[in-house]
């Protein structure tokens, strides 16, 4: 049973929900010509999840120019998203939209050195078991913005997509299905074994992108793969946001909150067989990547790639 702290959790929910209307009236009175979207040092995966709140900002302030404050590559991708959505970029903002992750149970419009700052909760209803992007959408609603409840979609400019197609065609041609392995350096899961299985089963070839490529081009290249397999968050979240089929392998990261937010996504996880040996934690429901069989991940990836065919190869023919 989940701890509810008696009736206090319900009061927290009611308080958070009631904040939206007065804040919306205050925001309407400001009418800023420029905005700063502040993501601080958020990870790439969190920045993608925050697209729900970013879209709420665009809807609420349709005429304002925008500045993005975030670490690269999240900043590059969000600026690309704004340009593709037809929004102009500015050097500063008359209103700061604070999307820095943090569990705050109420939103607030505060004065920050003479500049109004709207603090958007990252998870106003912390007990809800839902995806991270839904938490950001909840936060946008609580903060008086107009949230978009669809899954995160990363918009890319036509020239970016064209440049990515040219690079992929030059490196891999047009025939073989491409698989992206989006693993982190700390992973103990055998992604290499999954790639070998997919090479044998569907004739797949691994998509390899140079680290020095701009983040938007790397994202556009991921939209061309038959399937991506990897760790939850970061580039797996980007792949899902550009429409690629994605399989994520979960240990510590909750598959509900951090699985691929995609119609063509699968989160794979298993309970640990030997928790004492593998260090699996009860607080993480004993999920363990070392106990996930690579054959299971390969089978999920094979099924998603079959559903993707022949779109993944046809899009490479575009100019």
PAPA-372104 format. One line per field, with one value per atom (N, C-alpha, C): x, y, z. Coordinates in steps of 0.1 Angstrom, whole numbers. Atoms other than C-alpha are relative to their C-alpha. Layout:
N
east	[X,...]
north	[Y,...]
up	[Z,...]
//
This chain:
319
east	[9,0,9,-8,13,-4,2,17,-8,8,-9,0,-1,-2,-14,14,-39,-7,7,-60,8,-8,-31,3,-3,-23,-11,11,-58,-1,0,-55,11,-10,-22,-5,6,-39,-9,10,-67,6,-8,-43,7,-8,-22,-10,10,-53,-6,7,-68,9,-10,-36,-2,0,-42,-7,8,-70,6,-6,-55,13,-13,-21,-3,4,-37,-4,4,-53,12,-12,-20,9,-8,-1,-7,7,-28,2,-2,-22,14,-14,16,3,-2,15,15,-15,53,2,-3,68,11,-11,97,0,0,101,13,-11,129,-5,3,124,12,-11,147,-1,-1,156,12,-12,188,9,-9,210,-8,8,182,7,-5,192,-8,6,184,-14,13,156,-11,9,140,-4,3,142,-11,10,123,-14,12,97,-7,5,93,-6,6,82,-15,14,46,-2,1,52,4,-4,70,-11,12,40,-11,10,18,4,-5,40,-3,2,38,-15,14,0,-5,4,-4,5,-6,19,4,-2,15,9,-8,33,14,-13,63,11,-12,98,6,-5,118,15,-14,151,0,-1,162,13,-12,185,0,-2,197,14,-13,228,-1,0,238,1,7,225,-15,14,191,-3,2,194,-1,0,202,-13,12,173,-13,12,148,0,0,159,-4,4,156,-16,14,121,-8,7,111,1,-1,124,-9,9,106,-15,14,74,-3,2,79,2,-2,90,13,-13,117,7,-8,146,4,-4,155,12,-12,185,-4,4,165,-16,14,130,-6,7,105,-7,5,91,8,-8,110,-10,8,92,10,-10,111,-5,3,110,11,-10,139,-6,6,131,1,1,120,-15,14,89,-5,7,70,-15,14,34,-9,8,23,8,-7,31,0,0,40,6,-6,47,7,-8,75,8,-9,97,15,-14,133,9,-9,154,-7,7,127,-6,6,118,-9,9,87,4,-4,94,-12,11,67,6,-6,77,-11,9,61,4,-4,60,3,-3,77,-9,9,54,-9,8,26,-8,7,9,10,-12,40,-4,4,21,-6,5,7,10,-9,22,-3,2,24,13,-13,50,5,-5,73,-6,5,59,-14,13,24,2,-2,39,3,-3,52,-13,13,17,-8,8,1,6,-6,26,-4,4,17,-14,14,-20,-1,0,-13,5,-7,8,-8,8,-20,2,-3,-7,-10,10,-26,8,-9,-10,-5,3,-9,2,0,-17,5,-6,-3,14,-14,30,10,-9,61,4,-4,69,11,-10,102,0,1,98,14,-13,128,-2,1,134,3,-2,133,15,-14,169,8,-7,180,-3,4,160,8,-7,176,14,-14,211,2,-1,205,-1,2,192,13,-12,223,11,-10,246,-3,4,227,2,-1,226,15,-14,263,7,-6,272,-6,7,246,-7,8,230,-15,15,193,-6,6,189,-3,1,196,-8,6,174,10,-10,192,-5,3,193,9,-8,205,1,-2,220,3,-1,214,3,-3,232,9,-8,249,13,-13,285,-1,2,272,-8,9,250,8,-6,257,-8,8,231,8,-7,244,-7,6,233,7,-7,260,-6,7,244,-13,12,211,3,-3,227,4,-4,243,-13,12,209,-8,8,192,7,-7,219,-3,3,212,-14,15,174,-5,7,166,11,-11,200,3,-1,202,15,-13,231,0,1,240,3,-2,236,10,-11,268,1,-1,268,12,-11,298,-4,3,298,0,-1,307,-12,11,275,-10,9,250,-12,11,223,-12,12,194,2,-2,210,0,0,216,-14,14,180,-8,7,168,5,-5,190,-7,7,173,-14,13,140,0,-1,153,2,-3,160,-12,10,140,-5,3,142,13,-11,163,-1,0,173,10,-9,188,-5,3,187,-11,11,157,5,-4,159,10,-10,183,-3,2,187,-11,12,161,-12,11,137,-1,0,148,-5,5,143,-15,14,108,-7,6,101,0,-1,111,-7,8,89,6,-6,113,-6,3,103,11,-10,121,-3,1,128,10,-9,142,1,-2,157,2,2,149,6,-5,167,-6,4,165,-11,10,144,-13,13,107,-5,4,93,-13,12,60,4,-4,76,10,-11,106,2,0,97,-2,1,95,-14,13,66,-3,2,57,-11,9,30,7,-8,58,11,-10,76,-3,1,83,10,-9,98,1,-3,114,7,-6,122,-3,1,126,3,-4,127,13,-13,161,-1,0,168,9,-10,197,2,-1,191,13,-12,219,13,-11,244,0,1,232,-3,2,224,-14,14,187,-7,6,167,-15,15,132,-7,6,125,-2,1,130,-8,8,107,9,-9,138,3,-4,142,15,-14,175,3,-3,190,9,-9,215,-9,9,185,-9,8,169,7,-7,176,1,-2,190,-10,9,167,-14,13,136,1,-1,149,1,-2,159,-14,13,124,-9,8,107,4,-6,130,-4,4,123,-14,14,86,-3,1,88,5,-6,111,-9,9,86,-11,12,58,5,-6,81,3,-4,90,-13,-12,91,3,-2,88,14,-14,123,9,-8,138,-5,5,115,3,-3,122,14,-13,158,1,0,149,-4,4,136,12,-12,158,5]
north	[-12,0,12,-12,35,9,-10,60,12,-11,87,11,-10,106,5,-3,104,7,-8,130,12,-11,154,0,1,141,6,-6,149,15,-15,184,6,-5,188,1,0,178,11,-11,202,14,-12,230,3,-1,223,3,-1,221,14,-13,254,11,-11,274,4,-3,272,13,-11,297,14,-13,327,3,-2,322,3,-3,321,14,-14,355,9,-8,369,0,1,356,8,-7,371,15,-14,405,5,-4,404,3,-1,400,2,-2,395,-2,1,400,-11,10,376,-8,9,346,-7,9,326,-13,13,289,-6,4,278,-15,14,241,-3,2,246,-11,11,215,-13,12,191,-9,10,159,1,0,154,-7,7,129,9,-9,154,11,-11,181,-4,5,159,-1,2,151,14,-14,189,6,-5,193,3,-2,190,14,-13,221,11,-10,239,3,-2,233,9,-8,248,14,-14,279,6,-5,282,3,-2,279,12,-11,304,14,-12,330,-2,3,326,10,-10,358,3,-4,359,-7,6,352,-7,9,327,-1,3,321,-13,13,286,0,2,282,-14,15,246,-4,6,225,-6,7,213,-15,-3,192,3,-2,198,14,-13,235,0,0,228,-6,7,204,9,-9,228,12,-11,257,-5,6,235,-2,2,226,13,-13,262,6,-5,272,-8,8,243,3,-4,255,14,-14,289,11,-10,307,6,-7,333,-1,0,332,14,-13,361,-2,0,370,0,0,375,0,1,373,9,-9,396,-9,9,365,-13,13,334,-11,12,300,-10,8,279,-15,14,242,-9,7,232,-12,11,197,2,0,195,-2,3,182,11,-11,213,-3,3,208,12,-12,243,8,-9,267,14,-14,303,9,-10,335,10,-7,353,11,-10,383,-4,4,374,11,-11,405,10,-9,426,-7,8,398,-10,11,377,-14,14,340,-9,9,314,-14,13,282,-10,11,252,-13,12,221,-11,11,191,-12,11,167,5,-5,185,-11,11,152,-12,9,132,-15,14,100,-6,6,95,-8,9,66,3,-3,81,5,-4,91,14,-13,120,11,-11,140,4,-3,137,8,-8,151,15,-13,181,7,-5,185,4,-4,184,13,-13,211,12,-12,233,4,-3,230,7,-5,238,15,-14,269,9,-9,284,0,1,273,-9,8,254,-13,11,219,-8,9,196,-14,13,161,-11,11,142,-3,3,125,10,-10,146,-3,1,153,11,-9,169,4,-5,191,3,-2,193,8,-7,217,-9,8,204,-2,1,212,-9,9,193,-15,13,162,-4,3,165,-3,3,167,-13,13,137,-12,11,116,-1,1,125,-7,6,114,-15,14,81,-7,7,73,-2,1,80,-11,10,57,-14,13,29,-3,3,31,0,0,24,-13,13,-13,-6,7,-26,8,-6,-19,5,-5,3,-1,2,-3,10,-9,24,-6,5,12,13,-12,41,-3,4,28,10,-9,47,-8,6,40,-9,7,27,-13,11,0,-14,13,-36,-10,9,-50,-2,4,-68,5,-5,-45,-5,5,-58,-14,13,-93,2,-2,-78,4,-5,-61,-12,12,-95,-8,8,-112,7,-7,-85,0,1,-87,-14,14,-125,-1,2,-122,8,-9,-92,7,-6,-83,14,-13,-52,5,-6,-28,11,-10,-5,14,-14,32,6,-6,49,15,-14,87,6,-7,109,9,-8,126,15,-14,159,5,-5,160,8,-8,187,-9,8,173,-1,1,181,-10,10,161,-14,13,132,-5,4,133,-3,2,135,-14,13,104,-11,10,85,-3,2,91,-10,9,69,-15,14,37,-9,9,6,-2,1,4,5,-4,18,-8,7,-2,8,-7,14,2,-4,28,10,-10,48,14,-14,86,4,-6,108,-3,2,97,-10,8,70,8,-9,97,8,-7,117,-8,9,87,-1,2,82,13,-13,120,3,-2,119,-11,10,89,-14,13,60,-11,11,26,-2,0,23,-11,10,-6,5,-3,4,-11,11,-19,7,-7,-10,-8,5,-15,9,-10,14,9,-9,36,-7,5,30,-1,2,16,9,-8,35,15,-14,69,3,-3,66,-9,7,42,9,-9,54,5,-7,79,-1,2,65,-10,10,46,-13,11,23,-2,2,18,-11,11,-11,2,0,-11,-14,14,-44,0,1,-53,-14,13,-83,1,0,-90,-8,7,-100,-13,13,-136,-1,1,-130,14,-14,-95,3,-3,-99,1,0,-106,12,-11,-80,14,-13,-53,6,-5,-50,4,-7,-28,-2,2,-35,13,-12,2,2,0,-3,-13,12,-34,-11,11,-56,-1,0,-46,-1,2,-57,-2,2,-52,-12,12,-81,-12,11,-104,0,-1,-93,-8,8,-119,8,-7,-103,-5,5,-126,7,-6,-109,14,-14,-74,-1,2,-87,-3,4,-102,12,-12,-70,10,-9,-50,-5,6,-74,2,-2,-71,15,-15,-32,3,-3,-32,-5,5,-54,9,-10,-29,13,-12,-1,-1,3,-17,3,-5,-3,15,-15,33,4,-3,32,1,-1,26,10,-9,46,15,-14,79,4,-3,76,5,-4,82,15,-14,117,9,-9,146,6]
up	[0,0,0,1,-9,12,-11,20,-5,5,17,11,-11,50,4,-4,60,-11,9,43,-6,4,37,-15,15,2,-8,7,-9,0,-1,4,-8,9,-14,-14,13,-46,-3,2,-41,0,0,-33,-13,13,-64,-11,11,-86,0,-1,-73,-4,4,-81,-14,14,-118,-5,5,-123,4,-3,-104,-6,7,-119,-15,14,-154,-1,1,-147,2,-1,-135,-12,13,-166,-11,10,-188,1,-2,-173,-4,2,-179,-15,15,-218,-4,3,-221,-15,14,-256,-2,1,-248,13,-11,-225,1,-2,-210,6,-5,-206,7,-8,-178,4,-4,-176,9,-8,-156,-5,4,-156,-2,3,-165,-9,10,-182,-13,13,-218,0,-2,-209,6,-7,-185,-9,10,-212,-10,9,-236,7,-7,-210,2,-2,-204,-12,12,-240,2,-3,-226,5,-6,-205,-10,10,-234,-9,9,-257,7,-8,-229,-1,0,-229,-14,13,-267,-3,2,-266,8,-9,-237,-5,5,-253,-15,14,-290,-8,7,-300,5,-6,-277,-6,4,-287,12,-11,-266,1,-3,-250,8,-7,-238,9,-9,-207,4,-3,-205,-4,5,-209,-14,13,-243,3,13,-261,2,-1,-245,-5,6,-254,-15,15,-290,-5,4,-293,2,-3,-277,-9,9,-298,-14,13,-329,0,-2,-317,-2,0,-313,-15,14,-348,-9,9,-364,3,-3,-347,-4,6,-363,11,-10,-331,-1,1,-330,14,-13,-304,4,-5,-282,9,-9,-260,14,-13,-229,1,-1,-215,10,-10,-197,10,-9,-180,-1,0,-169,4,-3,-170,6,-7,-145,0,1,-155,6,-6,-134,8,-7,-120,15,-14,-85,4,-4,-67,9,-8,-56,-2,1,-47,-2,4,-56,-10,9,-84,6,-5,-79,-10,8,-97,10,-9,-79,-7,6,-84,2,0,-93,-5,4,-93,-10,9,-110,-12,11,-135,6,-5,-129,-4,2,-126,4,-2,-130,3,-4,-111,-3,5,-128,8,-7,-106,-10,9,-122,3,-4,-103,11,-11,-84,7,-6,-77,1,0,-67,2,-2,-58,-12,12,-93,-7,7,-111,-15,14,-146,-6,7,-172,4,-4,-165,-8,8,-194,5,-6,-178,13,-12,-146,-4,4,-165,-5,5,-182,12,-12,-147,6,-5,-136,-8,8,-165,3,-3,-157,13,-14,-120,-1,1,-131,-9,7,-151,-15,14,-185,-7,7,-212,-5,3,-213,-12,11,-243,5,-7,-230,-10,9,-261,4,-4,-259,-6,5,-264,-15,14,-301,-3,3,-310,-15,14,-341,-5,6,-365,-13,13,-394,-12,12,-429,-4,4,-436,10,-10,-404,-4,4,-416,-13,13,-451,3,-3,-437,7,-6,-415,-10,10,-444,-9,8,-465,7,-8,-437,1,-1,-432,-13,13,-469,-3,4,-473,9,-9,-443,-1,-1,-446,-13,12,-480,2,-1,-485,4,-1,-480,13,-13,-445,10,-11,-415,10,-10,-390,14,-14,-353,8,-8,-328,14,-14,-295,9,-8,-270,14,-13,-240,7,-8,-212,4,-3,-201,13,-13,-167,-2,2,-183,2,-1,-173,-9,9,-199,-12,12,-229,-13,12,-257,-12,11,-279,-5,3,-277,-8,7,-288,-14,14,-318,-9,7,-328,-4,3,-326,-11,10,-347,-13,13,-373,-6,5,-376,-4,3,-375,-11,9,-396,-10,9,-413,4,-4,-392,0,-1,-392,11,-10,-363,-5,4,-368,9,-7,-357,-4,3,-354,7,-6,-347,11,-12,-313,-4,3,-330,-8,7,-350,9,-8,-339,5,-6,-316,-8,8,-339,-12,11,-368,6,-6,-345,3,-2,-335,-12,13,-371,-6,5,-379,8,-8,-351,-5,6,-369,-12,12,-397,3,-4,-377,0,-1,-378,14,-14,-340,8,-9,-312,13,-12,-281,10,-9,-250,14,-14,-215,0,0,-204,2,-1,-207,-11,9,-226,-15,15,-263,-3,2,-259,0,0,-250,-13,12,-280,-12,11,-303,0,0,-291,-4,4,-295,-14,14,-331,-8,6,-338,-3,2,-338,10,-9,-323,10,-10,-290,10,-11,-266,11,-11,-232,10,-10,-206,14,-13,-170,12,-13,-137,10,-10,-113,-5,5,-136,-2,1,-133,-14,14,-166,-3,2,-161,-2,0,-154,-11,9,-177,-12,12,-204,-12,12,-240,-2,1,-244,-15,15,-279,-2,4,-296,-4,4,-308,10,-10,-275,9,-9,-252,11,-11,-217,5,-4,-207,14,-13,-171,6,-7,-148,14,-14,-111,1,-1,-99,7,-6,-92,12,-11,-68,5,-4,-52,8,-8,-27,-8,8,-54,-10,10,-79,6,-7,-53,-4,3,-64,13,-12,-41,0,-2,-27,-4,3,-32,-15,14,-69,-5,3,-68,-6,3,-73,-15,14,-110,-2,2,-124,-14,14,-158,-3,2,-153,-1,1,-151,-12,12,-183,-11,10,-210,-13,12,-242,-11,9,-262,1,-2,-247,-7,6,-258,-15,14,-292,-7,5,-297,-1,0,-287,-11,11,-311,-13,13,-339,-4,3,-336,-3,3,-335,-14,13,-365,-12,11,-385,-2,2,-378,-6,6,-389,-15,14,-423,-8,7,-450,2,-2,-437,3,-4,-422,-11,12,-456,-10,9,-477,3,-3,-458,-4,4,-468,-14,14,-504,-2,1,-497,-2,3,-509,13]
//
